[in-house]
Amino acid sequence: MPSSAFLAQPLQPGDYYLTPEGYMVFTEQYHRRRGSCCGNGCRHCPWRKNKADK
């Protein structure tokens, strides 16, 4: 679980982008600042076991 200090921070430029379908996708920058894996299989997760499964 992210620290309370992280939760208090607003999103920063480069933390996400919107797909053509309108979905918000968090970037690796966001995940590294978050500090841990959420376990949801995020597209840009730096902690994924097998990055070849994109």
C-alpha positions, 0 to 999 in steps of 0.5 A: 500500500502506498504511503500517506505522503504519496497519497497526498500528492496530486498527479504530476505531468507525465504520470498518465496519458489518455488512450483514444478510447478515453482510458487513463493509463498510468506511466512507469514514472507514476508507478515508481513514485507510488513505490509498490505494485498494486497487483492489477497488471498495469501496462507500465508496471516496473515490478511485473515479473514477465514484461514480455507478456505485454 
